[in-house]
Every structure is written in C-alpha cells, then in structure tokens.
Amino acid sequence: MSFKTNKNKNKNNHQEKKIIRILGYGQFAVDNNTLDEINKIDNNIVKLLENEEIDDYVRPEFKRQLKLLDEMVREKGMIVDSKEIVQSDIVLPGKDITLEEARKVFKDEGIIKDIY
C-alpha cells in the first residue's frame, strides 16, 4: 500500500501525518491522534529507563513497552511503499536494542520530540 494524499480532499493531509520508521522493518504514516498515543508510551519508556539500578525489573518492562510502541505504529499507521523515498520524522529502534543503547535514545523528551 502506498502512502498518498488526496489533494482534492485536503491539501494539508501530508502535513498532518508523520512518518515513522521502524528499524529493520519499514516506514508508516501516522496521524496526530496516533502520535499522541505513541508519545505516551515513549514517555513511559523514558521514565522507566531513568532507573538504572534495577535492570532485572527494567529489562522485561522495557521490552514490553517497546513491543507496544511497535504494535501501535504497525496497527494504526499506514505503511509507506518501500519504493517511495520519504524522510522519516521519527525512527523507532529495532527489537534488539540493549538497555544501554536505549538509555541514550529514550532520554529527555524521548524519541517523540516537539514535531507536531
């Protein structure tokens, strides 16, 4: 399925959607409502990873939250055809990200910055 806008219906449709890349999988176009839901999960991950002392608790919960993030994008986003070249607004890490790497990515505002 290709991500295309209907210019006659809404000239700003493309601007209302954000492109999210899931590393190792592909790109999806999501609307602002979905982006809000994704941002909540992102913020939960940031808070979770602030606790560096008990990784035995953090690791499984982080994996669960990362899976939720991935599922939200896949289920509510519209896949962008791989033949199309579209710049990503947000890049989600792959499932193989370590806690150490995640703490570098999911900090401050997380991966969802002030883009909408």
N, C-alpha and C positions, 0 to 999 in steps of 0.2 A: 504494500500500500504506500502510495506516495503522499507526502505532506504538501498540499497545495491550497492556496487560498482562493476563495470565490470573490473576485474583485467587484463583481456587481452587487454582491450581498453586503460586504463590509470591507472597505478599503484598508482598515486597520487590523484585520484579522491576524495577519502575520505578526504584527507588533504585540498583540495580546497573548500570543503563545511564546513560550520559552523552549529552547532546545536543550535537552538533557542527554548527555552521552553516558552510557553505562560501559565502562572499560571492558573490553573483551566481548561486547555484545552488540551494541549499536546505538542509534540516536532515536529519541522520542520527542514529540512536540506536546507540551502540557499547557493547560490554561492556568490562570492565576488562582482559581479555587484549588486545583490540584497542587500547585506550587505552595500554597499556604499549608496544606496538609503535609507535604514533604518537608517544609521548613520546620514544622512542629517536631517531626521525627529527628531531623537534623539537630535541632536544639537539644532534644533528649540525649542524643549521642554525645554532643559537646559536654553536657553536664556529667554524663556517665564517665567520660574519659578524663575528666578533671581529677578523679580519684585514682591516683597512680599506685596506691599502696596495696590494694586487694585485687590483683589481676585475676585470681581464681573466680571471683564473682563477676568482675567486669567483662572478661572474655566471652562467656556464653551470652550474657545480656547484650553485649555489643554485636555479636553475630546475629542475634535475633532482631535487633533494631536495624542492622544493615540489610537483612533479608526483607524486613517490612518496607524499607526505603526502595529497594529493588522492585519488589512486587507492586508497590504503589505506582511507580513510573511505568512499569510494563502493562499493568491493568488499566490505568486511567490515561496513559499517554497514547498518542497516535504515532506509530512507527514511521520514521523517515526512511524513504527508499535509499538503500546503500549506494545507488548510482548518483544520488544528489549530493552535491557538496554544500553543506550548511555548517556554519560556525556554531559550535556548542556554547551555550550560555553557562552551563553547569556541567561538571564532569564528576560522576559518581565513581568511587573506586571499585575495583573488582572484589570478588568474594574472598580472594586470597590475601587481602591486606592484613598486615600484622598490627597489633595494638600500638607498637612503637610508631609505625608509619601513620596509623590512624590519628594518633595524638598530634601529629604535625599538620594533618589535613583538617580535622574536626576541632578547631580551636576558635576562640573569639566568637565571631558570628557563624562559624561553621562553613559548610560549602555553599549555603544559600546566602549570598551577600545581598546587599540592597540593590537588586536588579529589577524590581517591579514596583 
